[in-house]
Amino acid sequence: DKEVRAIFLRLFAQLFQGYRSCLQLIRIHAEPVIHFHKAAFLGQRGLIENDFLTKVLNGMAFAGFVSERGPPFRTCDLFDELVAFEVERIKAEEGNPPKMIKHVRELAEQLFKN
């Protein structure tokens, strides 16, 4: 169970890499609103024509993700660490299944400890 969660964690870390740079905090209301600039995100990644990612970004689950993870001063977690520091490692492991499995097991262990 933890290893499956670790695989999905890696997948979403790769998929949403750089999402924080496309967040915009709008303070014209009493309560600040967080806006995600989808076109900028897709343009940065060269995925403007990608139907799957466009549908993911337009979904309600992603809107909830942005509202939960958008505030600038919130506690960081394992996902944030993966997005910030481990994406290059994940890319390097794509051609090396033993290293990928080792990393998945490390993530599973961290998930188990949490």
C-alpha positions as CSV (number, residue, x, y, z in Angstrom):
1,D,0.0,0.0,0.0
2,K,2.7,2.5,0.9
3,E,4.8,1.6,-2.2
4,V,1.7,2.3,-4.4
5,R,1.3,5.7,-2.6
6,A,5.0,6.4,-3.1
7,I,4.7,5.7,-6.9
8,F,1.7,8.1,-7.2
9,L,3.7,10.7,-5.1
10,R,6.6,10.5,-7.6
11,L,4.2,10.7,-10.5
12,F,2.4,13.8,-9.3
13,A,5.7,15.4,-8.2
14,Q,6.9,15.1,-11.8
15,L,3.6,16.1,-13.3
16,F,3.2,19.3,-11.2
17,Q,6.9,20.3,-11.1
18,G,7.1,24.1,-11.2
19,Y,3.4,24.7,-10.3
20,R,4.3,27.1,-7.5
21,S,5.9,29.5,-9.9
22,C,2.5,29.8,-11.6
23,L,0.5,30.6,-8.5
24,Q,-0.7,34.2,-8.0
25,L,-2.0,35.6,-4.7
26,I,-4.7,38.2,-5.3
27,R,-5.4,40.4,-2.3
28,I,-8.3,42.6,-3.5
29,H,-10.8,40.8,-1.4
30,A,-10.9,40.6,2.4
31,E,-9.7,37.0,2.1
32,P,-6.8,36.5,-0.4
33,V,-7.6,34.4,-3.4
34,I,-5.0,32.1,-5.0
35,H,-5.1,31.9,-8.8
36,F,-3.2,29.3,-10.9
37,H,-2.0,30.5,-14.3
38,K,-2.6,27.4,-16.4
39,A,-1.3,28.8,-19.7
40,A,2.0,29.8,-18.1
41,F,2.4,26.4,-16.5
42,L,1.7,24.5,-19.7
43,G,3.9,26.9,-21.7
44,Q,6.9,26.4,-19.3
45,R,6.6,22.7,-19.7
46,G,6.0,22.8,-23.5
47,L,2.7,21.0,-23.0
48,I,0.2,23.5,-24.4
49,E,-1.3,20.9,-26.7
50,N,-1.4,18.1,-24.0
51,D,-5.1,17.2,-23.6
52,F,-4.6,15.0,-20.5
53,L,-2.7,17.6,-18.5
54,T,-5.1,20.3,-19.5
55,K,-8.0,18.2,-18.3
56,V,-6.2,17.5,-15.0
57,L,-5.6,21.2,-14.5
58,N,-9.2,22.1,-15.2
59,G,-10.5,19.5,-12.7
60,M,-12.0,20.2,-9.3
61,A,-9.3,18.0,-7.7
62,F,-6.6,20.3,-9.0
63,A,-8.5,23.4,-7.8
64,G,-8.6,21.8,-4.3
65,F,-4.9,21.0,-4.6
66,V,-4.1,24.7,-5.4
67,S,-6.3,26.1,-2.7
68,E,-4.7,23.7,-0.1
69,R,-1.1,24.0,-1.2
70,G,-1.2,27.6,-2.6
71,P,-0.8,29.6,0.6
72,P,2.8,30.8,0.8
73,F,3.3,30.3,4.5
74,R,2.1,26.8,5.2
75,T,3.9,23.7,6.6
76,C,5.8,21.8,3.9
77,D,5.6,18.1,3.6
78,L,7.1,15.1,1.7
79,F,5.4,16.1,-1.6
80,D,6.8,19.7,-1.4
81,E,10.3,18.2,-0.8
82,L,9.9,15.9,-3.8
83,V,8.8,18.8,-6.1
84,A,11.5,21.1,-4.8
85,F,14.5,18.8,-4.5
86,E,13.9,15.4,-6.0
87,V,12.5,15.9,-9.5
88,E,16.0,15.7,-11.1
89,R,16.7,12.5,-9.2
90,I,13.4,11.1,-10.4
91,K,14.3,12.0,-14.0
92,A,17.7,10.4,-13.7
93,E,16.2,7.2,-12.4
94,E,13.8,6.8,-15.3
95,G,16.3,4.6,-17.2
96,N,17.4,2.7,-14.1
97,P,14.7,0.5,-12.6
98,P,16.7,-0.7,-9.6
99,K,17.4,2.9,-8.5
100,M,13.8,3.8,-9.1
101,I,12.6,0.9,-6.9
102,K,15.1,1.8,-4.2
103,H,13.7,5.4,-4.2
104,V,10.1,4.2,-4.1
105,R,10.9,2.0,-1.1
106,E,12.6,5.0,0.6
107,L,9.5,7.1,0.0
108,A,7.3,4.2,1.2
109,E,9.3,4.1,4.4
110,Q,8.9,7.8,4.9
111,L,5.1,7.5,4.3
112,F,5.0,4.7,6.8
113,K,6.8,6.8,9.5
114,N,4.3,9.6,8.9
